[in-house]
Amino acid sequence: MQELKDRIMAEGEVIGTHILKVDTFLNHQIDPAFILRMGKELAERFAGEGITRVLTVEASGIAVASAVALSLNVPVVFAKKKKASTQSAVYASQIYSFTRQETVTITVSKKFLPADDVVLIIDDFLAHGEALKGLVDIVDQSGARLAGAGIVIEKLFQQGGAALRAKGMRIETLAAIEQMEPGKIDFA
Amino acid sequence: MQELKDRIMAEGEVIGTHILKVDTFLNHQIDPAFILRMGKELAERFAGEGITRVLTVEASGIAVASAVALSLNVPVVFAKKKKASTQSAVYASQIYSFTRQETVTITVSKKFLPADDVVLIIDDFLAHGEALKGLVDIVDQSGARLAGAGIVIEKLFQQGGAALRAKGMRIETLAAIEQMEPGKIDFA
């Protein structure tokens, strides 16, 4: 998506070779009209898949996932990072955050992920793929069909996408980065 | 907002006299088209105030705040609950969560809250008012003008709104609850 690549080039801040901050429109401050356009674009790529629900994880995935769900006219469920009080009523998975260097449990109420669902996972970033693997694990537990994942920005060099695609999973990305360093970003 | 009251009556789950779960459309699963209508309604109540930015706190405030910001055609910033790496670049405030019985620090990058802003705070719930007071504190630190707050559901009996209104703050609520118990919700 050219508009996204342009904004990453204009506003993104590369720290070292692995961290990209896009907090002017995606991760801290949100540009709601732009988020809506990105949501529409991701929704269109999965049109015809019969999606019945969008799944994301709090917090920064929520805005774009809501935009995708609005376009697809389906509900969105966001996995929570705090332990739920009644564990029997939720699907749970452990995810490791390389950014925060901690493991957190994400949970989704079973009632919001019935086995006859067709689920589209949406997230803002795909890097090592830990969050995405956790969400896939939860969909697997539910018995629902996974249509694939839609990602705003993928950092290809951190390999999370490659591992999941190798298993046959469809992943659509609006901007995929081959490599980067301060002042320079190479898109795929 | 009658549609919201109807959905709270139909789908809300009251636990004891203080906890209202509305996770079918607001807190865990999100109905994006309904969120958009609620955002439009809150935006209309603050039309003419010259709002330049919407402020909320992660995670469940993000969807409705994005909808309000979309209607007002301004950006939204969500306060983060994790400590930022560079404290000098952020405004910070401590908030106590009665639900989770813990104190967390919320932060907003100074660059997203300039002193000439006119800020509208948006959140999904107003109960004891801890999160709202923390957001007000951050706006005060920034020197920006606070236009007020727009809230989806207010639990009047927990008094957070009364304390802030007594200081002259404008708070608009889409559904205000006087009292409740399982099977019975009295709206103001």
Interface residues (C-beta under 8 A of the other chain):
Chain A: D23 F25 H28 Q29 I30 D31 P32 A33 I35 L36 E58 A59 S60 I62 A63 S66 A67 A69 L70 N73 P75 V76 V77 F78 K80 K82 R100 V108 S109 F112
Chain B: D23 F25 H28 Q29 I30 D31 P32 A33 I35 L36 E58 A59 S60 I62 A63 S66 A67 A69 L70 N73 P75 V76 V77 F78 K80 K82 R100 V108 S109 F112
